[in-house]
Amino acid sequence: MKKVMRYASILLLLTALGLGACKQAPKGAREIWALQFDSLQLNRTEHLFGDTARPACNLVLNLCYTSEAKEKQLRDSLNNYLIAFSLGDQFASLQPQEAIEAYAKSYTHNYRSDLEPMYLKEMEELADGQTMGAWYSYYKKVESHISRCEGVLLTYRNYYEEYTGGAHGMYATSFLNIDLRTLTPVTLDDLFIGEYSDELTRLLWEQLMKDNNVSTQEELRDLGFASTGELTPTENFYIDDKGITFYYNVYDIAPYVMGPVTICLKRDDVAHLIGDASLWGSDPK
């Protein structure tokens, strides 16, 4: 089964680039940078050997992109980020419509190239009365939206879901935060000052205990938390009026059956660690 691309890899890519429905951005930065957003949809089903009697792959895309900006360079740079984050770096330099078409073409080509030889081989080896495995039917969904666009911060959310055989599919939600002043990804190092990691880890454990009505880390571990990975501050986060929410996808810190885990730390709780306050929603200077 194909693995979900980790956020850290995407962050390195976006740095190298340098650089809801989405038709209406949230208030704030939209006015400052004259940003407008739109979305493109694609829903395509392709069968093995082009035969509707054979298994198929179904691809569903919703790509949110920047349709207007104060400057063309700003629009294009933002779209490089958004397309790369949603579809992959090989599509980043394309226009949005070209990008989703190229992505769909690549996906269906790989599906047929990978599965058609195996399908034919299994057909030859199939005993009388046996049927072909259901795992030949693939499904993939990629859906992106603007989560927040206020002050100097743009937050982009991307949802990924895929089934390529096996007991269950895979899904993940990732967040990209962009400082509109510099057109660079915002990391925890940009938000917090000093040696913040240990303190944030402590706060995350405390909040997770509160959320689950337990009083010790051991009780959380008994519930299944931190069984697939240690609880540490993740770069997969978003900021809203409540504070900062750390988003852990399935398997990050808990088994698949527990689903994703979100931990929200209120702004007051992390106030002593905050560096650049403008990234938290203050008016840009």
N, C-alpha and C positions, 0 to 999 in steps of 0.2 A: 504494500500500500504506500502510496506517495505521502511524504511527510509535509506538514504545514511549514511554510517558510517562516523562520524565526524573525522577530522584530528587529533584532540587532543587525542581521544581514541586510534588511531593507534600509535601515538607518545609514549604514555605510554606503549603500548604493546611492541614496538620496543626497548625501553629503558630497559624493563624487560628482553628481550631476551639476552641482554648483548652482547650480543654478543657480433629512426626511424627504419627500420629493424635494428636488434640489432647485426648483425654479425661483425660490425666494430665500436668500440668505438671511440668517438672524441679524438683528439690528446691530449697529456699531461700526465695525471695520468696513462694512459694505459701503457706507457713505464716504469714509475717509479715502479708501482706495478705489471707489466706484466699482465694487465687485458685484457681479451677478453670476449666478450658477444655473446650470441646466443639467439634464440627464438624458442618456441614451439607453435604450433597452434592446435586448436581443434574446430571442428564445428559439433555439434551433435543435432539431433532432436529426441525427444522421445514423443510418443503419449500416451494419457490416455488409460489404460488397454492394452497397446501394440497393439492397433487397429488403423490402418492408416486412418480409416474413422472417427476417433474421433479427437478432438482438440489436439494440441501438444505444447511442449515447445521447443524453439530453443536456444542453448547455443553456443556462439562464444568466444573463448579464444585466446589471444596472450600473452604468458608469456615470458618476457625477463629475462634472468638470466645470472649469471657469469659462463662462461664455463672454463676459465683458470685464474689463479692468481699466484703470486709469491710463495705463500704458500697455501697448501690445506686448512688450518684453515681459512685463509683470504677468500678464495673462498666460503667455507661453511658458514662462518659468514655473508658474503654479501648476499648469497642466502637466509639465514634465514630472513634477513631484507626484501629482495625484494619479496619473496613469501608471507610473512606475510602481507606486505603492499598491495599487489595485490589481494591475494586470502583469507587471513584471518589467524589468529594465529594458528588455529587448523591444518593447513597444512604446517607450517613453518619448521618443522623438517624433512619433506619428501624431497626426491630428486625431481627435477623439473618435470620429466615425471610422477612420482608417484603423485605429488601434483595436476597436472591438471586432472589426471584421478580420483583421490579421490574427487576433487572439483565437477567434472561433475557428479559423482555417487551421491554425497550428494544433488546436485541441483535437479536432476531428481527424486530422491527419495522423497524429500520434495514436489516437484510439484505434484506428484501422490498422496502422502499421504494427502495433503491439499485439492486437487480438486476432486479426484475421488468420495468421499462420497457425496459432494455437487452436482456433476454432476448427479449422480444416483438419488438423491432426486429431482432435478429439472426435470429430465426426467419423473419421476412419476407424477409430478404436472403440466406438460406441457399440455396446452389445444390444441385441434385440430387446426392445421394451424399455431401454434406458432413455432418459431425456437429457438434453444439454443443461449445463449448470446455469443458474440465474445470474451468476457473477459477471457474465458477459455484458450485462446491461449496466452502463455507467451513468452517473449523474453528477453535474457540477453546477454550483451557483456562486456567483460573485456579485455582491451588492454593496455599493458605496453611497455615503451621504455626508453632507456637512453637518456636524454635530453642533458646532459653535463658531461664531465669527464675530468676536467682540474685541474692542480695543486693538491690541497689536497681535492677538492670537487667533489663528485659524485651526480648528480641530476637525479632522477628517476621519470618519469611521468606515471601516471595511469589514464586511461579513463574508466568510468563505465557508462553503459546505461542499463535500465531495464524497461520492461512493464509488469505490473501485474494487468491489468484491470484499469478502470477509464477513465477520459477524456484524459489523456496523460501519457506518460512514464516519467521516471526520468533519469537524466544524470548528471555526475559530473567529473571534472578533478582534481586530487590531485597530489601534488609534495612532494617527500621525498628527503631531502638533507642530505648527509652523509659525515662526516669528515673522510677521509681515514686513517688519522694518529691514530685516537682513535676508529674508527668504532662506532661512536655514531651519532645520528641525530643532525643536526644543527638547532638551534632555533634562534629566534630574539635576545634572550639574548646573544647568542654567537657572533652575528654580530654587535650589537650596545652596546654602553656604556652609563652609567648614566641613568637618568630618560628620556628615549627616546620616550616613548609611546605617550605623548601629542604632542611632536614635529612631530613625524611621522604622527599622525592623522591630524595635521594642513597641512602638506605637501601633504597628500593624498587628502584632500578636495581641496586644491589649484590646484593640477594636474587634478583632476576630473572636476573642473570648466573649466580649459583650454581645456581639451579634448572635452567638450560639448559646448564650446563657450558661457559660461554664466559667470556672475561676482559675484553671491552670492550663498550661500548654500541653501537659500530658493528656488531659481530657480531650483537647482538640485532636491530638494525634490518635487517640482511641476512636474518634469519630471518622478518621480517615485523612485529616488535613496533614500536609507536609509528608505524606507517604510516598509521593512520586517525585518530589522535589522540595527543597527547603524554601521556607517563606522568607523572601528578601524583597526589597523594593524592586519592582519591575518597571522597565521603560514603557510598558504598555499601560498608559494612564490617560485620563482626561480631567480637565478642570471645569467646574461649573460653580454656581452660586453657593453650593454647599461646602465646597472644598476641592480636594483632589481624590479621585477614585482610581485605585489600582485594580487592573482587570487581569485575572489569571485564567487562561483558557484551560480546557480539559487536559489533564495530565501534567500541567505546570506544577501544581502543588497537591492535587487530589485526583482520585481515580475518575475514569470516564463517567461512571454511574452517578457521581456527585455533581456533574456539570461544571460550568465555569463558576469561579469564585470572585466576587467583587468586594473590595474593602474601601470604604470611604473615610478619609481623615478630614475632619473639619478644619477650616482655615485657621481658626483660633488655636487648634491643637498643634499646628506646625508653624505658627507665627514666628517662633524663635529661630526657625531654620530658614525662613524665606529670604532670598536675595533680591532679585529684580521683581518688585511688586507689580510692575506694569503687566507682566505676564499672567497675573492673577485677575486681571480685569480692570485695572486702573486706567484712566485715560492716557493715551499716548502723548508724549511730549513733542 
